[in-house]
Amino acid sequence: MTTREIQGHIEEIYGVEASPSLISAITDAVMDEVTAWQNRPLEPCYPVVFMDAIRVNIRSDGAVSNKAVFVALAILPDGTRDVLGLWFQANEGAKFWAKVLNDLRNRGVQDILIAVVDGLKGFPQAIEAAFPKTQVQTCIVHLLRHSMSFASYKDRKAVAKALKAVYTAVDVAAAEAALAEFEQCDLAAKYPAIAPSWRRAWNEVIPFLDYPPEVRRLIYTTNAIEALNSKIRRAVRTRGHFPSDEAAAKLIYLALNATSQEWKRSVREWHAVKSQLAIMFEDRFPMA
């Protein structure tokens, strides 16, 4: 948002005139907060980190480009949540993800038990390089949405039911059998892109099938990251584009800060989830 636009908003809402120097001082103070927040020390270990990206339009060198804003939402050992940071990139790729993960390491993160990602290209390999013990789990909800995008409206309920047999299977063998059964059905023939999308992501799907029900629900119910992304989209929706990464970062930071109290509550069933994680990961899980 430009100085002129901010002045216009202040005059329209409050009926007062703000000088350019005052606007500049305010925005500089916000940017200082963003910088301090983005560089703050982090916890040594996070049980679960959801990693996702949304797109925003940013002007650079006279042209508007569509950039990814990468967001990491972590669940802390006490069950509360925290946004670890924001990263901007025009094109997602392994080098960019390595930069993000190295930033987390430099800020004190030593271990992530489970990383839930949305099929981001090159990301599993980057996580393995930075945090070799981390279990990478593809986001089941995003995989389902991707599958539904191929199906006609009248067939979506049937496709969803068939795929549910895969991700609710009791173990990997049962899930493999359910996916093979789907591959032989008429729906798979009608929508030939669906089954291969699950096969391509299979190595990042199957860890989910080894988790107990409490942990499965935590990973499958992506309400937290969805709600976070919704707030970010709502904040940027009224803007056609931003003049810079910094301008976008300031607005997103203020939107996150306004709803930060929501993250102070523990996630549902955290006591049961914590007990299961302590069993699964033994001495790696911090019992703080």
C-alpha positions as CSV (number, residue, x, y, z in Angstrom):
1,M,0.0,0.0,0.0
2,T,1.4,3.4,-1.0
3,T,1.8,6.4,1.2
4,R,-1.0,8.2,-0.8
5,E,-3.3,5.2,-0.3
6,I,-2.7,5.1,3.4
7,Q,-3.3,8.9,3.7
8,G,-6.6,8.4,1.8
9,H,-7.8,5.6,4.1
10,I,-6.9,7.6,7.3
11,E,-8.7,10.7,6.0
12,E,-11.8,8.7,4.9
13,I,-12.1,6.7,8.1
14,Y,-10.9,9.1,10.8
15,G,-11.5,12.5,9.1
16,V,-7.9,13.6,9.8
17,E,-5.0,14.4,7.6
18,A,-1.8,12.5,8.1
19,S,1.5,13.9,6.7
20,P,3.7,11.7,4.5
21,S,6.4,11.8,7.2
22,L,4.0,10.4,9.8
23,I,2.9,7.7,7.4
24,S,6.5,6.8,6.7
25,A,7.4,6.6,10.4
26,I,4.4,4.3,11.0
27,T,5.2,2.0,8.1
28,D,8.9,1.9,9.0
29,A,8.0,0.9,12.6
30,V,5.8,-1.9,11.3
31,M,8.6,-3.1,9.0
32,D,11.0,-3.1,12.0
33,E,8.4,-5.4,13.8
34,V,8.2,-7.7,10.8
35,T,12.0,-8.0,10.5
36,A,12.3,-8.7,14.3
37,W,9.5,-11.3,14.1
38,Q,10.9,-13.0,11.0
39,N,14.3,-13.3,12.7
40,R,13.2,-14.3,16.2
41,P,14.7,-17.4,17.8
42,L,12.5,-20.5,17.4
43,E,12.0,-23.7,19.5
44,P,14.5,-26.5,19.2
45,C,11.8,-29.1,18.2
46,Y,8.3,-28.8,16.7
47,P,6.0,-31.9,16.8
48,V,4.1,-31.0,13.6
49,V,4.7,-28.2,11.0
50,F,2.2,-27.5,8.2
51,M,3.8,-25.9,5.2
52,D,1.8,-24.3,2.5
53,A,1.9,-21.4,-0.1
54,I,-0.6,-18.9,-1.3
55,R,-0.2,-16.5,-4.3
56,V,-0.1,-12.7,-4.3
57,N,0.6,-10.2,-7.0
58,I,3.6,-8.0,-6.5
59,R,5.0,-5.3,-8.8
60,S,8.7,-5.4,-9.6
61,D,10.6,-3.5,-12.3
62,G,7.4,-2.1,-13.8
63,A,5.7,-5.5,-14.2
64,V,3.3,-7.4,-11.9
65,S,4.3,-10.9,-11.1
66,N,2.5,-13.7,-9.2
67,K,4.6,-14.7,-6.2
68,A,4.2,-17.5,-3.7
69,V,4.1,-16.5,-0.1
70,F,5.3,-19.6,1.8
71,V,3.8,-20.0,5.3
72,A,4.9,-22.4,8.0
73,L,2.4,-23.1,10.8
74,A,3.8,-25.1,13.7
75,I,2.2,-27.0,16.6
76,L,4.3,-26.5,19.7
77,P,4.9,-29.2,22.4
78,D,2.1,-27.7,24.5
79,G,-0.4,-28.0,21.7
80,T,-0.6,-24.2,20.9
81,R,0.3,-23.0,17.4
82,D,2.7,-20.4,16.0
83,V,3.5,-19.0,12.5
84,L,7.2,-19.5,12.1
85,G,7.6,-17.0,9.2
86,L,6.8,-15.8,5.7
87,W,8.9,-16.3,2.7
88,F,8.4,-14.8,-0.8
89,Q,9.4,-16.6,-4.0
90,A,8.4,-16.2,-7.7
91,N,9.0,-19.9,-8.5
92,E,8.8,-22.7,-6.0
93,G,11.7,-25.2,-6.2
94,A,14.2,-27.2,-4.3
95,K,16.7,-24.3,-3.9
96,F,14.1,-22.0,-2.4
97,W,12.8,-24.7,0.0
98,A,16.4,-25.4,1.1
99,K,16.8,-21.7,1.8
100,V,13.6,-21.7,3.9
101,L,14.6,-24.8,5.9
102,N,18.1,-23.4,6.5
103,D,16.5,-20.2,7.8
104,L,14.6,-22.3,10.3
105,R,17.8,-24.1,11.3
106,N,19.7,-20.9,11.7
107,R,16.9,-19.6,14.0
108,G,17.3,-22.6,16.3
109,V,15.1,-25.4,15.0
110,Q,16.9,-28.7,15.4
111,D,14.1,-31.2,14.7
112,I,10.6,-31.5,13.2
113,L,8.8,-34.7,13.8
114,I,6.2,-34.5,11.1
115,A,6.1,-32.0,8.2
116,V,2.8,-31.8,6.3
117,V,3.2,-30.4,2.8
118,D,1.0,-29.8,-0.2
119,G,2.9,-31.7,-2.9
120,L,5.4,-28.8,-3.3
121,K,7.9,-29.7,-5.9
122,G,11.3,-30.5,-4.5
123,F,10.2,-30.0,-0.9
124,P,10.5,-33.6,0.4
125,Q,14.1,-33.7,-0.8
126,A,14.9,-30.3,0.8
127,I,13.4,-31.4,4.2
128,E,15.4,-34.7,4.0
129,A,18.6,-32.7,3.5
130,A,17.9,-30.2,6.4
131,F,16.0,-32.5,8.8
132,P,16.9,-36.1,7.9
133,K,14.7,-37.7,10.6
134,T,11.6,-35.7,9.8
135,Q,8.6,-37.7,8.4
136,V,7.3,-36.0,5.4
137,Q,3.5,-36.3,5.0
138,T,1.6,-35.1,2.0
139,C,-1.6,-33.2,2.9
140,I,-4.5,-35.6,2.3
141,V,-7.0,-32.8,2.0
142,H,-5.1,-31.2,-0.8
143,L,-4.6,-34.5,-2.6
144,L,-8.4,-35.1,-2.4
145,R,-9.1,-31.6,-3.7
146,H,-6.7,-32.3,-6.6
147,S,-8.5,-35.5,-7.3
148,M,-11.9,-33.9,-7.2
149,S,-10.8,-31.3,-9.7
150,F,-10.8,-34.0,-12.4
151,A,-14.3,-35.4,-11.6
152,S,-17.6,-34.0,-12.8
153,Y,-19.9,-32.6,-10.2
154,K,-22.2,-35.6,-10.3
155,D,-19.4,-38.1,-9.8
156,R,-17.5,-36.3,-7.0
157,K,-19.4,-38.1,-4.2
158,A,-18.6,-41.5,-5.7
159,V,-15.0,-40.6,-6.2
160,A,-14.7,-39.3,-2.7
161,K,-16.2,-42.4,-1.3
162,A,-13.8,-44.7,-3.2
163,L,-10.8,-42.7,-2.2
164,K,-11.9,-42.6,1.4
165,A,-11.3,-46.3,1.5
166,V,-7.7,-45.6,0.8
167,Y,-6.8,-43.0,3.4
168,T,-9.0,-44.6,6.1
169,A,-7.5,-48.0,5.6
170,V,-6.2,-49.8,8.7
171,D,-2.7,-50.1,7.4
172,V,-0.5,-49.7,4.3
173,A,-1.4,-53.1,2.8
174,A,-5.2,-52.4,3.1
175,A,-4.7,-48.9,1.5
176,E,-2.7,-50.4,-1.3
177,A,-5.5,-52.9,-1.9
178,A,-8.1,-50.1,-1.9
179,L,-6.1,-48.0,-4.3
180,A,-5.6,-51.0,-6.6
181,E,-9.4,-51.7,-6.5
182,F,-10.1,-48.0,-7.4
183,E,-7.7,-48.3,-10.4
184,Q,-9.8,-51.2,-11.7
185,C,-13.2,-49.4,-11.4
186,D,-15.1,-47.4,-14.0
187,L,-14.4,-44.1,-12.2
188,A,-10.7,-44.6,-12.6
189,A,-11.1,-45.3,-16.3
190,K,-13.4,-42.2,-16.7
191,Y,-10.9,-40.0,-14.8
192,P,-7.5,-41.5,-15.6
193,A,-5.5,-38.7,-14.0
194,I,-6.7,-39.4,-10.4
195,A,-5.0,-42.8,-9.6
196,P,-1.6,-41.8,-10.9
197,S,-1.6,-38.6,-8.8
198,W,-2.0,-40.8,-5.7
199,R,0.7,-43.2,-7.0
200,R,3.1,-40.3,-7.5
201,A,2.6,-39.1,-3.9
202,W,2.4,-42.6,-2.4
203,N,5.7,-42.4,-0.5
204,E,4.4,-39.3,1.2
205,V,0.9,-40.8,1.8
206,I,1.8,-44.0,3.5
207,P,3.4,-42.5,6.7
208,F,-0.1,-41.3,7.5
209,L,-1.3,-44.9,7.5
210,D,1.1,-45.8,10.3
211,Y,-0.2,-43.1,12.7
212,P,-2.8,-43.9,15.4
213,P,-6.3,-42.3,14.9
214,E,-5.6,-39.3,17.1
215,V,-2.5,-38.3,15.0
216,R,-4.3,-39.0,11.8
217,R,-7.1,-36.7,12.7
218,L,-4.7,-33.9,13.6
219,I,-3.0,-34.2,10.2
220,Y,-6.1,-34.8,8.1
221,T,-8.1,-32.0,9.8
222,T,-6.1,-29.1,8.3
223,N,-8.5,-26.5,9.7
224,A,-5.6,-24.5,11.3
225,I,-3.6,-23.9,8.1
226,E,-6.8,-23.5,6.1
227,A,-8.0,-20.8,8.5
228,L,-4.6,-19.1,8.5
229,N,-4.6,-19.0,4.7
230,S,-8.1,-17.7,4.6
231,K,-7.1,-14.8,6.9
232,I,-4.2,-14.0,4.6
233,R,-6.3,-14.1,1.5
234,R,-8.9,-11.9,3.1
235,A,-6.2,-9.4,3.9
236,V,-4.8,-9.3,0.4
237,R,-8.0,-9.7,-1.5
238,T,-8.8,-6.0,-1.7
239,R,-5.4,-5.3,-3.2
240,G,-4.9,-5.7,-6.9
241,H,-1.2,-5.9,-6.3
242,F,1.5,-4.8,-3.9
243,P,4.4,-2.4,-4.8
244,S,7.0,-4.7,-3.1
245,D,7.5,-7.9,-1.0
246,E,7.9,-5.7,2.0
247,A,4.5,-4.0,1.5
248,A,2.8,-7.5,1.3
249,A,4.8,-8.7,4.3
250,K,3.6,-5.8,6.4
251,L,-0.1,-6.3,5.6
252,I,0.1,-10.1,6.1
253,Y,2.0,-9.6,9.4
254,L,-0.6,-7.2,10.7
255,A,-3.4,-9.6,9.7
256,L,-1.7,-12.4,11.5
257,N,-1.0,-10.3,14.6
258,A,-4.7,-9.3,14.8
259,T,-5.7,-12.9,15.2
260,S,-2.7,-14.2,17.2
261,Q,-4.8,-15.0,20.3
262,E,-6.5,-17.7,18.3
263,W,-3.2,-19.7,18.3
264,K,-2.9,-19.6,22.1
265,R,-5.5,-22.4,22.5
266,S,-4.3,-26.0,22.3
267,V,-5.4,-28.1,19.3
268,R,-8.3,-30.5,19.9
269,E,-7.4,-33.9,21.6
270,W,-3.9,-32.6,22.2
271,H,-3.4,-34.7,25.4
272,A,-4.1,-37.9,23.4
273,V,-2.0,-36.8,20.4
274,K,0.9,-35.9,22.7
275,S,0.8,-39.3,24.3
276,Q,0.9,-41.0,20.9
277,L,3.7,-38.8,19.6
278,A,5.7,-39.6,22.7
279,I,5.4,-43.3,22.0
280,M,6.1,-42.9,18.3
281,F,9.1,-40.6,18.5
282,E,10.4,-41.6,22.0
283,D,13.2,-39.4,23.1
284,R,12.8,-37.0,20.1
285,F,9.4,-35.7,21.4
286,P,9.9,-32.9,23.9
287,M,7.5,-33.3,26.8
288,A,7.4,-29.6,27.7
